[in-house]
């Protein structure tokens, strides 16, 4: 089975619990990358005064590569263990991967 890229986009305050959950399952997620992002659009809830002025909200994106089976299991795990965190995800095929 070929690998896929799972990306999780979430409010910044949700990142630590998600990262802790992923780190507790090295059998599913041997590693991941997180980065800060800015959420824009009608689905980005602006709450803080600074967000209202700036027009975007703080987000974190966590990306990981693995088998489709493992990444679907990660989604089930996050859904079961951390409900209601407002995590948006997408899953795409990986054409090639490696180290240079």
Protein Blocks (a to p, Z undefined) as FASTA:
>chain_A
ZZddddddddfklmmmmmmmmmmmmmlmnbdcddddddedjklccfbfmlmmnopacddd
ddddddfklmmmmmmmmmmmmghklpacdddddfbgcdZZ
